[in-house]
Amino acid sequence: MQYNSLGRTGISVSEICLGTMTWGSQNSETDAHAQMDYAVEKGVNFFDTAELYPTTPVSPETQGRTEDYIGSWFGKSGKRADIVLATKVAGRGRDYIRGGEGADAKNIRLALEASLTRLKTDYVDLYQIHWPNRGHFHFRQNWSYNPFNQDRDQAVTNMLDILETLGALVKEGKIRAIGLSNETTWGIQKYLTLSEQKSLPRVASVQNEYNLLYRHFDLDLAELSHHEDVGLLAYSPLAGGILTGKYVDGARPKGSRGSINHDIGGRLQPLQEPATKAYVAIAAKYGLDPTAMAIAFCLSRPFMASAIIGATSMEQLKVDIGAAELTLSNEVLAEIAKVHRQYPLPL
């Protein structure tokens, strides 16, 4: 297992991060504990969760259950100090989470205190804004994205409010570092500028989607990441499981995410099928597991701080974590590049 620096914080995180969004719906507490045990045994020191989780499906009845499972594991294992723990405060739009008000001074404090209670800890290593209040292009919203109805002054005022609140929480010892999620280049840079101007905590990372089928981060976000040391925490490195090939030709395996969340957040639609088949064919040609190849590709990117994996079985988890040991050859990377040119944005 390789380890990378989390921005300029000095915090070292494993290049594989254990994602948790299925714990509490598709996975039981026993499953979750087994996954954490195995991941730590294999050198993973980085867990990512959120107050919203689980998400398969999202439900007011299960909200927060994932953090409960992590907290009970900390209590049982005594390994809190060994883990870099990341969680998130929800943005606007979920009515059952504090009325859907989103991230601001009041709600960040309320969210963090609730998360700390569930997680059975007195601090979080990385606290992230799950999605911006002003809107964004993630979650397949790129096709209707319209930033022209945003109020710049209102957005910046909210960002400063968030940063000042997080800064106070850092001083109180409840947060070590801060991060963003589902953010844009402008949003990240504005946070960085405000941090510098106001001597507030600096954004260490951004958690955005990145995989063979969705590579928006390769462009201006990569430039920002390089110059500003804001590493990517890639969620959905398997495009919600699509890149395993298990949904090819309309298949919907029982118990899979595709059988629960019908279109996997807009990903499971006909345009992705030719590209998916092409990537699966590359893996077959070179004797690779398509899952491992997809994750290994993410790990090969210079802006990658950590790839966030998720598994509903130990068999899946072993393949996902094992991808850290796979180095893709120049021949494989060249074939991947050809497919990407042919299908640059199939999601």
Secondary structure, 3 states (H helix, E strand, C coil): CCEEECCCCCCEEECEEEECCCECCCECHHHHHHHHHHHHHCCCCEEECCCCCCECCECCCCCCHHHHHHHHHHHHHCCHHHCEEEEEECCECCCCCHHHECCCHHHHHHHHHHHHHHHCCCCEEEEEECCCCCCCCCCCHHHHCCHHHCCHHHHHHHHHHHHHHHHHHHHCCCEEEEEEECCCHHHHHHHHHHHHHHCCCCEEEEECECECCECHHHCHHHHHHHHHCCEEEEECCCCCCHHHCCCHHHCCCCCCHHHHCCCCCCCCCCCHHHHHHHHHHHHHHCCCCHHHHHHHHHHCCCCEEEEEECCCCHHHHHHHHHHHHCCCCHHHHHHHHHHHHHCCCCC
